[in-house]
Each structure stands twice: as structure tokens, then as C-alpha cells.
Amino acid sequence: MKVRPLLFALACLVASLGSLAAWSRSDGGCAAGSTSIKIDFEPRILGLQLGEERTVRPTMTPERCRGSVHLSVRGGSLPPGMSLNADGDVSGTPSAEGTYRFRLGANGTDRTSGNLLPQAPVSNEMTLVVVRFFPEED
């Protein structure tokens, strides 16, 4: 039965529907000259192959905020074998099949300036679908 490749194709199709944004105001540091920080995943749903190393990088606006705002996983979990680094990249080798939903959130302090973010931004929800692919039978 070829259900899993079909699920992967469906996940990729749904990913083309667009994304939502998370916004907050900041009074300085990485957002100097800007009115907001935005963390966004595009696509919002991504299929991953079990055992294959991958990196998923959210966009951060303004880009100069990458690395200066501490990010953490909020409201969900990453696939086993994957982790979040200081730049906001989710990377590693997924070791378990399943559907994993999560958001990334910026903690309340800009690491560069030390200023508090009045409202810490939270990304749109990201869904990683980890599947095992079977070779096609002839």
C-alpha cells in the first residue's frame, strides 16, 4: 500500500497555502529603526524523510535580529533527533515517524542591547511530517 507517499504529497500541497505572521514591537537593539520583529515559517508544513538530515530555517524580519533574539520551542515539540540552535534553525536527523507541530517564540530580552521586548513574538505554527519511504515495486 502506498499511503505514506500520498501523505507526503498532501503535506507538500497544503504547504503552498501560505503562512501567518507573528509580530511584536521592540524599542531598540536588533529592531532599531523597525517597528516590529517577525518570525515566520514558509512553507508551514514540510515532509521529512526518516533518517535524512535536514535543516529548517524560519525567516526573521529584520534579518539582523537573527542570533540576537533568543528563540525557544513553544506550544509543541520537535521530532526526536532534531534541535533548535541559536540562529533559530531546526536541524538534525529525525528518528521517529509522526506529525510534529510547534511554534518558535522569542524570549523577552534582546541579547544585543539588553532591552526588553514589550511583547515577545511567536511564529506561525510549523508542522513537520516525518515518514519512511518504501521503494516502488515493479
C-alpha positions in Angstrom: 0.0 0.0 0.0 1.3 3.4 -0.9 -0.3 5.6 1.7 2.7 7.3 3.2 4.0 8.8 -0.1 0.4 10.1 -0.6 0.5 11.7 2.8 3.8 13.3 2.0 2.4 14.7 -1.3 -0.6 16.0 0.5 1.6 17.7 3.1 3.6 19.4 0.3 0.4 20.6 -1.4 -1.0 22.1 1.8 2.3 23.9 2.3 1.6 26.0 -0.7 -1.4 27.7 1.0 0.7 30.4 2.6 1.7 31.5 6.1 0.7 33.6 9.0 3.0 36.0 10.8 3.8 36.9 14.4 4.6 40.5 15.3 5.8 42.5 18.3 7.1 45.9 18.9 10.7 46.5 20.1 12.3 49.7 21.3 15.8 49.1 20.3 18.6 46.6 19.7 18.1 44.4 16.7 14.8 46.2 15.8 16.3 49.7 15.9 14.7 51.6 13.1 12.0 49.0 12.7 8.6 48.8 14.3 8.4 45.0 14.7 10.1 41.7 14.7 8.6 38.9 12.6 9.3 35.2 12.8 7.8 33.1 10.0 7.9 29.6 8.5 7.4 29.2 4.8 6.2 26.6 3.9 4.2 25.9 7.1 4.0 22.2 6.5 7.1 20.2 5.5 7.6 16.5 4.8 10.8 14.9 6.1 12.2 11.5 5.4 13.0 9.4 8.4 16.8 9.2 8.9 17.6 12.0 6.5 19.5 15.0 7.9 17.6 18.3 7.3 17.7 22.0 8.4 14.5 24.1 8.5 15.2 27.9 8.8 12.4 30.4 9.7 12.6 33.9 8.2 13.3 36.6 10.7 12.5 40.2 9.9 14.6 42.3 10.3 17.3 39.7 9.4 19.8 41.5 11.7 17.8 40.1 14.6 18.8 36.5 13.9 21.1 35.4 16.7 20.4 38.4 18.9 16.9 37.3 20.0 16.9 34.1 22.0 14.4 31.6 20.5 12.8 28.6 22.1 10.2 26.0 21.1 6.7 26.9 22.3 3.4 25.0 22.2 4.6 21.7 20.7 7.6 19.6 20.1 10.3 18.9 17.6 10.8 15.4 16.1 13.2 13.3 18.1 16.7 13.7 16.7 16.2 17.4 15.8 17.0 20.5 17.8 16.8 24.3 17.8 20.1 26.3 17.5 20.8 29.9 18.5 20.1 31.2 15.0 16.6 29.7 15.0 17.4 26.8 12.7 15.7 23.4 13.4 18.2 20.8 12.3 19.2 17.2 12.8 18.1 13.7 11.7 14.5 12.8 12.6 14.5 9.4 14.2 10.7 8.7 14.7 7.8 8.8 12.2 4.9 11.1 13.1 3.5 14.6 12.8 5.2 17.3 15.0 3.7 20.8 15.4 5.4 23.6 17.2 6.0 27.4 17.3 9.1 29.3 17.9 9.0 32.2 20.4 11.4 35.0 21.2 12.2 35.4 24.8 11.7 38.8 26.3 15.2 40.2 26.0 17.2 41.3 23.0 20.7 39.7 23.7 22.5 42.5 21.8 21.0 45.6 23.6 19.6 44.0 26.7 16.3 45.8 26.0 13.0 44.0 26.9 10.7 43.2 24.0 7.3 44.6 25.1 5.6 41.6 23.5 7.8 38.7 22.6 6.9 37.5 19.1 5.8 33.9 18.4 6.0 32.3 15.0 3.2 30.8 13.0 2.7 27.1 13.6 5.2 24.8 11.8 4.2 21.2 11.1 6.9 18.6 10.2 5.6 15.3 8.9 8.3 12.5 9.2 7.6 9.5 7.0 9.5 6.3 6.0 9.6 5.9 2.2 9.3 2.5 0.7 10.8 1.7 -2.7 8.3 1.3 -5.5 7.5 -2.2 -6.5 7.9 -3.1 -10.2 
